[in-house]
Amino acid sequence: MSNRTAKAQYRKQLNGLRDLWNAFDPIGVMDDPDWPRDACDRYLPKTLQLLNSRSGTLTLARTIEDTARDEMHMPVSHEAAIDFSRKLEAWFEKPGSTRDE
């Protein structure tokens, strides 16, 4: 894979993760059309790293909980974090949506 292709793939992955984080919306702001859609971008590289390393649902959920609590100042339930982790993992494993193009 060329460097250009790898960069394009990385951008595609980050865009997909942005959509998922925005849909998760732990602080409840995405109904506001004026809210910036890139507000969660700083969480995307860590999320992608955990998915790439296949860290597992529980590790991913703990990171989501920590991020929501410590950076967004909006705790999420463990169950919500687990559900979101599973959605992230399913998206990541879906052919064509991340790595397989």
N, CA, C and O atoms as a GROMACS GRO file, in nm:
protein
  404
    1MET      N    1   0.085  -0.117   0.000
    1MET     CA    2   0.000   0.000   0.000
    1MET      C    3   0.090   0.124   0.000
    1MET      O    4   0.182   0.135   0.081
    2SER      N    5   0.062   0.215  -0.090
    2SER     CA    6   0.141   0.337  -0.097
    2SER      C    7   0.111   0.428   0.021
    2SER      O    8   0.008   0.414   0.087
    3ASN      N    9   0.201   0.519   0.045
    3ASN     CA   10   0.182   0.616   0.154
    3ASN      C   11   0.056   0.698   0.132
    3ASN      O   12  -0.018   0.727   0.226
    4ARG      N   13   0.032   0.737   0.006
    4ARG     CA   14  -0.088   0.816  -0.027
    4ARG      C   15  -0.215   0.735   0.002
    4ARG      O   16  -0.311   0.787   0.057
    5THR      N   17  -0.214   0.608  -0.036
    5THR     CA   18  -0.328   0.520  -0.011
    5THR      C   19  -0.350   0.500   0.138
    5THR      O   20  -0.463   0.501   0.186
    6ALA      N   21  -0.241   0.482   0.212
    6ALA     CA   22  -0.250   0.463   0.357
    6ALA      C   23  -0.309   0.588   0.423
    6ALA      O   24  -0.392   0.577   0.513
    7LYS      N   25  -0.267   0.705   0.380
    7LYS     CA   26  -0.321   0.830   0.437
    7LYS      C   27  -0.469   0.844   0.405
    7LYS      O   28  -0.548   0.886   0.491
    8ALA      N   29  -0.507   0.811   0.284
    8ALA     CA   30  -0.648   0.819   0.246
    8ALA      C   31  -0.731   0.721   0.328
    8ALA      O   32  -0.841   0.754   0.370
    9GLN      N   33  -0.679   0.602   0.349
    9GLN     CA   34  -0.749   0.503   0.429
    9GLN      C   35  -0.764   0.549   0.574
    9GLN      O   36  -0.869   0.532   0.635
   10TYR      N   37  -0.658   0.608   0.628
   10TYR     CA   38  -0.661   0.659   0.766
   10TYR      C   39  -0.767   0.769   0.778
   10TYR      O   40  -0.844   0.770   0.874
   11ARG      N   41  -0.772   0.860   0.681
   11ARG     CA   42  -0.873   0.966   0.684
   11ARG      C   43  -1.014   0.907   0.676
   11ARG      O   44  -1.105   0.955   0.744
   12LYS      N   45  -1.030   0.804   0.595
   12LYS     CA   46  -1.161   0.739   0.584
   12LYS      C   47  -1.200   0.676   0.718
   12LYS      O   48  -1.315   0.687   0.761
   13GLN      N   49  -1.106   0.612   0.782
   13GLN     CA   50  -1.134   0.552   0.913
   13GLN      C   51  -1.172   0.659   1.015
   13GLN      O   52  -1.268   0.642   1.090
   14LEU      N   53  -1.099   0.767   1.017
   14LEU     CA   54  -1.131   0.875   1.112
   14LEU      C   55  -1.268   0.935   1.083
   14LEU      O   56  -1.342   0.966   1.176
   15ASN      N   57  -1.302   0.951   0.957
   15ASN     CA   58  -1.434   1.003   0.922
   15ASN      C   59  -1.545   0.909   0.968
   15ASN      O   60  -1.647   0.953   1.020
   16GLY      N   61  -1.524   0.780   0.950
   16GLY     CA   62  -1.622   0.682   0.997
   16GLY      C   63  -1.636   0.684   1.148
   16GLY      O   64  -1.746   0.677   1.201
   17LEU      N   65  -1.523   0.694   1.217
   17LEU     CA   66  -1.527   0.702   1.363
   17LEU      C   67  -1.595   0.830   1.410
   17LEU      O   68  -1.669   0.829   1.508
   18ARG      N   69  -1.571   0.941   1.340
   18ARG     CA   70  -1.638   1.067   1.376
   18ARG      C   71  -1.789   1.050   1.369
   18ARG      O   72  -1.861   1.092   1.459
   19ASP      N   73  -1.836   0.987   1.262
   19ASP     CA   74  -1.980   0.964   1.248
   19ASP      C   75  -2.034   0.881   1.364
   19ASP      O   76  -2.141   0.910   1.418
   20LEU      N   77  -1.960   0.778   1.403
   20LEU     CA   78  -2.004   0.692   1.513
   20LEU      C   79  -2.003   0.766   1.646
   20LEU      O   80  -2.099   0.756   1.724
   21TRP      N   81  -1.896   0.841   1.674
   21TRP     CA   82  -1.891   0.919   1.799
   21TRP      C   83  -2.003   1.023   1.801
   21TRP      O   84  -2.067   1.044   1.904
   22ASN      N   85  -2.027   1.088   1.688
   22ASN     CA   86  -2.134   1.188   1.684
   22ASN      C   87  -2.271   1.125   1.707
   22ASN      O   88  -2.357   1.185   1.771
   23ALA      N   89  -2.291   1.005   1.655
   23ALA     CA   90  -2.418   0.935   1.679
   23ALA      C   91  -2.430   0.892   1.825
   23ALA      O   92  -2.539   0.895   1.882
   24PHE      N   93  -2.318   0.853   1.885
   24PHE     CA   94  -2.318   0.815   2.027
   24PHE      C   95  -2.355   0.936   2.113
   24PHE      O   96  -2.438   0.927   2.202
   25ASP      N   97  -2.292   1.050   2.085
   25ASP     CA   98  -2.328   1.180   2.142
   25ASP      C   99  -2.352   1.179   2.293
   25ASP      O  100  -2.462   1.209   2.338
   26PRO      N  101  -2.250   1.144   2.372
   26PRO     CA  102  -2.270   1.134   2.516
   26PRO      C  103  -2.308   1.265   2.585
   26PRO      O  104  -2.362   1.262   2.696
   27ILE      N  105  -2.280   1.378   2.523
   27ILE     CA  106  -2.318   1.504   2.589
   27ILE      C  107  -2.446   1.563   2.531
   27ILE      O  108  -2.493   1.667   2.577
   28GLY      N  109  -2.503   1.497   2.431
   28GLY     CA  110  -2.635   1.534   2.381
   28GLY      C  111  -2.639   1.667   2.306
   28GLY      O  112  -2.731   1.746   2.326
   29VAL      N  113  -2.542   1.691   2.219
   29VAL     CA  114  -2.536   1.820   2.149
   29VAL      C  115  -2.555   1.809   1.998
   29VAL      O  116  -2.566   1.911   1.931
   30MET      N  117  -2.560   1.690   1.944
   30MET     CA  118  -2.561   1.674   1.799
   30MET      C  119  -2.695   1.710   1.736
   30MET      O  120  -2.705   1.717   1.613
   31ASP      N  121  -2.798   1.733   1.816
   31ASP     CA  122  -2.924   1.783   1.760
   31ASP      C  123  -2.914   1.930   1.722
   31ASP      O  124  -2.995   1.981   1.645
   32ASP      N  125  -2.814   1.999   1.776
   32ASP     CA  126  -2.791   2.140   1.745
   32ASP      C  127  -2.713   2.150   1.615
   32ASP      O  128  -2.596   2.110   1.610
   33PRO      N  129  -2.775   2.202   1.509
   33PRO     CA  130  -2.706   2.208   1.379
   33PRO      C  131  -2.582   2.298   1.380
   33PRO      O  132  -2.498   2.288   1.291
   34ASP      N  133  -2.571   2.385   1.478
   34ASP     CA  134  -2.456   2.475   1.486
   34ASP      C  135  -2.340   2.415   1.565
   34ASP      O  136  -2.231   2.473   1.569
   35TRP      N  137  -2.362   2.300   1.628
   35TRP     CA  138  -2.254   2.237   1.705
   35TRP      C  139  -2.152   2.180   1.608
   35TRP      O  140  -2.188   2.112   1.512
   36PRO      N  141  -2.023   2.206   1.632
   36PRO     CA  142  -1.922   2.157   1.537
   36PRO      C  143  -1.918   2.004   1.533
   36PRO      O  144  -1.914   1.938   1.637
   37ARG      N  145  -1.919   1.950   1.412
   37ARG     CA  146  -1.919   1.805   1.394
   37ARG      C  147  -1.783   1.742   1.420
   37ARG      O  148  -1.772   1.620   1.427
   38ASP      N  149  -1.681   1.824   1.435
   38ASP     CA  150  -1.547   1.771   1.462
   38ASP      C  151  -1.507   1.783   1.609
   38ASP      O  152  -1.390   1.771   1.643
   39ALA      N  153  -1.605   1.808   1.695
   39ALA     CA  154  -1.575   1.829   1.838
   39ALA      C  155  -1.512   1.706   1.903
   39ALA      O  156  -1.439   1.719   2.002
   40CYS      N  157  -1.540   1.589   1.851
   40CYS     CA  158  -1.487   1.466   1.911
   40CYS      C  159  -1.358   1.419   1.845
   40CYS      O  160  -1.306   1.312   1.880
   41ASP      N  161  -1.305   1.495   1.752
   41ASP     CA  162  -1.190   1.448   1.673
   41ASP      C  163  -1.069   1.409   1.756
   41ASP      O  164  -0.992   1.321   1.715
   42ARG      N  165  -1.050   1.470   1.869
   42ARG     CA  166  -0.931   1.434   1.948
   42ARG      C  167  -0.940   1.295   2.008
   42ARG      O  168  -0.838   1.241   2.054
   43TYR      N  169  -1.058   1.234   2.010
   43TYR     CA  170  -1.075   1.099   2.063
   43TYR      C  171  -1.057   0.992   1.955
   43TYR      O  172  -1.044   0.874   1.987
   44LEU      N  173  -1.058   1.032   1.832
   44LEU     CA  174  -1.058   0.937   1.721
   44LEU      C  175  -0.929   0.856   1.709
   44LEU      O  176  -0.937   0.734   1.693
   45PRO      N  177  -0.810   0.917   1.716
   45PRO     CA  178  -0.688   0.836   1.702
   45PRO      C  179  -0.676   0.727   1.808
   45PRO      O  180  -0.637   0.614   1.778
   46LYS      N  181  -0.710   0.760   1.932
   46LYS     CA  182  -0.703   0.659   2.039
   46LYS      C  183  -0.804   0.547   2.014
   46LYS      O  184  -0.773   0.430   2.033
   47THR      N  185  -0.923   0.584   1.972
   47THR     CA  186  -1.025   0.484   1.940
   47THR      C  187  -0.975   0.392   1.830
   47THR      O  188  -0.988   0.270   1.841
   48LEU      N  189  -0.920   0.449   1.724
   48LEU     CA  190  -0.869   0.369   1.613
   48LEU      C  191  -0.753   0.281   1.658
   48LEU      O  192  -0.742   0.166   1.615
   49GLN      N  193  -0.667   0.333   1.742
   49GLN     CA  194  -0.555   0.253   1.794
   49GLN      C  195  -0.607   0.131   1.869
   49GLN      O  196  -0.557   0.020   1.850
   50LEU      N  197  -0.707   0.150   1.953
   50LEU     CA  198  -0.764   0.038   2.029
   50LEU      C  199  -0.829  -0.064   1.936
   50LEU      O  200  -0.818  -0.185   1.959
   51LEU      N  201  -0.898  -0.016   1.834
   51LEU     CA  202  -0.960  -0.108   1.738
   51LEU      C  203  -0.854  -0.184   1.659
   51LEU      O  204  -0.865  -0.305   1.640
   52ASN      N  205  -0.753  -0.114   1.613
   52ASN     CA  206  -0.645  -0.179   1.537
   52ASN      C  207  -0.573  -0.285   1.620
   52ASN      O  208  -0.532  -0.388   1.568
   53SER      N  209  -0.557  -0.258   1.748
   53SER     CA  210  -0.485  -0.353   1.835
   53SER      C  211  -0.577  -0.463   1.887
   53SER      O  212  -0.533  -0.552   1.960
   54ARG      N  213  -0.704  -0.455   1.850
   54ARG     CA  214  -0.802  -0.554   1.895
   54ARG      C  215  -0.798  -0.568   2.048
   54ARG      O  216  -0.789  -0.677   2.103
   55SER      N  217  -0.806  -0.454   2.113
   55SER     CA  218  -0.792  -0.448   2.259
   55SER      C  219  -0.908  -0.514   2.332
   55SER      O  220  -0.893  -0.554   2.448
   56GLY      N  221  -1.022  -0.526   2.268
   56GLY     CA  222  -1.137  -0.592   2.330
   56GLY      C  223  -1.243  -0.494   2.376
   56GLY      O  224  -1.217  -0.376   2.400
   57THR      N  225  -1.361  -0.547   2.388
   57THR     CA  226  -1.478  -0.466   2.423
   57THR      C  227  -1.462  -0.396   2.558
   57THR      O  228  -1.494  -0.278   2.571
   58LEU      N  229  -1.413  -0.469   2.658
   58LEU     CA  230  -1.403  -0.409   2.791
   58LEU      C  231  -1.300  -0.297   2.797
   58LEU      O  232  -1.325  -0.194   2.860
   59THR      N  233  -1.186  -0.314   2.733
   59THR     CA  234  -1.085  -0.209   2.731
   59THR      C  235  -1.137  -0.087   2.657
   59THR      O  236  -1.119   0.026   2.702
   60LEU      N  237  -1.201  -0.110   2.545
   60LEU     CA  238  -1.258  -0.001   2.468
   60LEU      C  239  -1.366   0.071   2.549
   60LEU      O  240  -1.371   0.194   2.550
   61ALA      N  241  -1.451  -0.005   2.617
   61ALA     CA  242  -1.557   0.055   2.698
   61ALA      C  243  -1.499   0.138   2.812
   61ALA      O  244  -1.548   0.248   2.840
   62ARG      N  245  -1.395   0.088   2.879
   62ARG     CA  246  -1.332   0.165   2.986
   62ARG      C  247  -1.275   0.296   2.934
   62ARG      O  248  -1.286   0.400   3.000
   63THR      N  249  -1.215   0.290   2.817
   63THR     CA  250  -1.160   0.412   2.758
   63THR      C  251  -1.272   0.511   2.724
   63THR      O  252  -1.256   0.631   2.746
   64ILE      N  253  -1.382   0.462   2.673
   64ILE     CA  254  -1.497   0.548   2.642
   64ILE      C  255  -1.551   0.611   2.770
   64ILE      O  256  -1.580   0.731   2.774
   65GLU      N  257  -1.564   0.530   2.874
   65GLU     CA  258  -1.611   0.583   3.002
   65GLU      C  259  -1.516   0.690   3.056
   65GLU      O  260  -1.560   0.796   3.101
   66ASP      N  261  -1.386   0.662   3.051
   66ASP     CA  262  -1.286   0.758   3.099
   66ASP      C  263  -1.290   0.887   3.018
   66ASP      O  264  -1.284   0.996   3.073
   67THR      N  265  -1.301   0.874   2.887
   67THR     CA  266  -1.306   0.991   2.799
   67THR      C  267  -1.429   1.075   2.829
   67THR      O  268  -1.419   1.197   2.843
   68ALA      N  269  -1.544   1.011   2.839
   68ALA     CA  270  -1.667   1.085   2.866
   68ALA      C  271  -1.660   1.156   3.001
   68ALA      O  272  -1.701   1.271   3.014
   69ARG      N  273  -1.609   1.087   3.101
   69ARG     CA  274  -1.603   1.144   3.235
   69ARG      C  275  -1.496   1.252   3.246
   69ARG      O  276  -1.524   1.362   3.294
   70ASP      N  277  -1.376   1.222   3.201
   70ASP     CA  278  -1.262   1.311   3.226
   70ASP      C  279  -1.249   1.425   3.126
   70ASP      O  280  -1.201   1.533   3.161
   71GLU      N  281  -1.291   1.402   3.003
   71GLU     CA  282  -1.273   1.505   2.901
   71GLU      C  283  -1.402   1.575   2.860
   71GLU      O  284  -1.402   1.694   2.828
   72MET      N  285  -1.511   1.501   2.861
   72MET     CA  286  -1.640   1.561   2.824
   72MET      C  287  -1.718   1.607   2.947
   72MET      O  288  -1.815   1.681   2.937
   73HIS      N  289  -1.673   1.561   3.063
   73HIS     CA  290  -1.740   1.591   3.190
   73HIS      C  291  -1.886   1.548   3.188
   73HIS      O  292  -1.975   1.615   3.241
   74MET      N  293  -1.907   1.432   3.124
   74MET     CA  294  -2.041   1.376   3.111
   74MET      C  295  -2.030   1.225   3.121
   74MET      O  296  -2.009   1.157   3.020
   75PRO      N  297  -2.043   1.171   3.241
   75PRO     CA  298  -2.029   1.026   3.256
   75PRO      C  299  -2.134   0.950   3.175
   75PRO      O  300  -2.248   0.994   3.159
   76VAL      N  301  -2.092   0.835   3.125
   76VAL     CA  302  -2.185   0.743   3.058
   76VAL      C  303  -2.188   0.614   3.139
   76VAL      O  304  -2.091   0.579   3.207
   77SER      N  305  -2.298   0.545   3.129
   77SER     CA  306  -2.310   0.419   3.201
   77SER      C  307  -2.217   0.315   3.139
   77SER      O  308  -2.180   0.324   3.022
   78HIS      N  309  -2.182   0.217   3.219
   78HIS     CA  310  -2.099   0.109   3.169
   78HIS      C  311  -2.171   0.036   3.056
   78HIS      O  312  -2.108  -0.004   2.958
   79GLU      N  313  -2.300   0.018   3.068
   79GLU     CA  314  -2.378  -0.050   2.966
   79GLU      C  315  -2.376   0.028   2.834
   79GLU      O  316  -2.362  -0.032   2.728
   80ALA      N  317  -2.389   0.160   2.841
   80ALA     CA  318  -2.384   0.243   2.720
   80ALA      C  319  -2.246   0.235   2.655
   80ALA      O  320  -2.235   0.230   2.533
   81ALA      N  321  -2.141   0.234   2.737
   81ALA     CA  322  -2.005   0.224   2.685
   81ALA      C  323  -1.982   0.088   2.620
   81ALA      O  324  -1.916   0.080   2.516
   82ILE      N  325  -2.034  -0.018   2.679
   82ILE     CA  326  -2.023  -0.152   2.620
   82ILE      C  327  -2.097  -0.156   2.486
   82ILE      O  328  -2.044  -0.206   2.388
   83ASP      N  329  -2.218  -0.104   2.483
   83ASP     CA  330  -2.296  -0.102   2.358
   83ASP      C  331  -2.222  -0.027   2.248
   83ASP      O  332  -2.214  -0.073   2.134
   84PHE      N  333  -2.167   0.090   2.283
   84PHE     CA  334  -2.094   0.170   2.185
   84PHE      C  335  -1.968   0.096   2.140
   84PHE      O  336  -1.933   0.099   2.022
   85SER      N  337  -1.900   0.032   2.232
   85SER     CA  338  -1.780  -0.046   2.198
   85SER      C  339  -1.812  -0.154   2.098
   85SER      O  340  -1.738  -0.176   2.002
   86ARG      N  341  -1.922  -0.221   2.118
   86ARG     CA  342  -1.963  -0.327   2.025
   86ARG      C  343  -1.996  -0.271   1.887
   86ARG      O  344  -1.965  -0.333   1.785
   87LYS      N  345  -2.059  -0.154   1.884
   87LYS     CA  346  -2.086  -0.090   1.755
   87LYS      C  347  -1.957  -0.053   1.684
   87LYS      O  348  -1.943  -0.073   1.564
   88LEU      N  349  -1.862   0.000   1.760
   88LEU     CA  350  -1.732   0.035   1.702
   88LEU      C  351  -1.663  -0.089   1.646
   88LEU      O  352  -1.610  -0.086   1.534
   89GLU      N  353  -1.663  -0.196   1.722
   89GLU     CA  354  -1.598  -0.319   1.677
   89GLU      C  355  -1.666  -0.377   1.553
   89GLU      O  356  -1.598  -0.422   1.461
   90ALA      N  357  -1.798  -0.375   1.550
   90ALA     CA  358  -1.871  -0.427   1.435
   90ALA      C  359  -1.840  -0.342   1.311
   90ALA      O  360  -1.819  -0.396   1.203
   91TRP      N  361  -1.837  -0.211   1.327
   91TRP     CA  362  -1.802  -0.123   1.216
   91TRP      C  363  -1.660  -0.152   1.167
   91TRP      O  364  -1.636  -0.160   1.047
   92PHE      N  365  -1.568  -0.168   1.259
   92PHE     CA  366  -1.428  -0.189   1.224
   92PHE      C  367  -1.408  -0.319   1.149
   92PHE      O  368  -1.325  -0.326   1.059
   93GLU      N  369  -1.483  -0.421   1.184
   93GLU     CA  370  -1.468  -0.553   1.122
   93GLU      C  371  -1.546  -0.566   0.992
   93GLU      O  372  -1.526  -0.662   0.918
   94LYS      N  373  -1.633  -0.472   0.963
   94LYS     CA  374  -1.715  -0.480   0.841
   94LYS      C  375  -1.628  -0.459   0.718
   94LYS      O  376  -1.564  -0.354   0.706
   95PRO      N  377  -1.623  -0.555   0.628
   95PRO     CA  378  -1.542  -0.540   0.506
   95PRO      C  379  -1.584  -0.416   0.427
   95PRO      O  380  -1.703  -0.388   0.409
   96GLY      N  381  -1.483  -0.342   0.381
   96GLY     CA  382  -1.510  -0.225   0.298
   96GLY      C  383  -1.530  -0.097   0.375
   96GLY      O  384  -1.518   0.011   0.318
   97SER      N  385  -1.561  -0.106   0.502
   97SER     CA  386  -1.588   0.016   0.577
   97SER      C  387  -1.463   0.074   0.639
   97SER      O  388  -1.461   0.192   0.677
   98THR      N  389  -1.358  -0.004   0.650
   98THR     CA  390  -1.238   0.048   0.713
   98THR      C  391  -1.112   0.010   0.638
   98THR      O  392  -1.056   0.094   0.568
   99ARG      N  393  -1.067  -0.111   0.651
   99ARG     CA  394  -0.934  -0.149   0.605
   99ARG      C  395  -0.930  -0.210   0.467
   99ARG      O  396  -0.823  -0.214   0.405
  100ASP      N  397  -1.041  -0.259   0.417
  100ASP     CA  398  -1.037  -0.348   0.302
  100ASP      C  399  -1.058  -0.280   0.166
  100ASP      O  400  -1.109  -0.345   0.074
  101GLU      N  401  -1.022  -0.156   0.150
  101GLU     CA  402  -1.036  -0.093   0.019
  101GLU      C  403  -0.902  -0.060  -0.037
  101GLU      O  404  -0.893  -0.007  -0.148
   0.00000   0.00000   0.00000
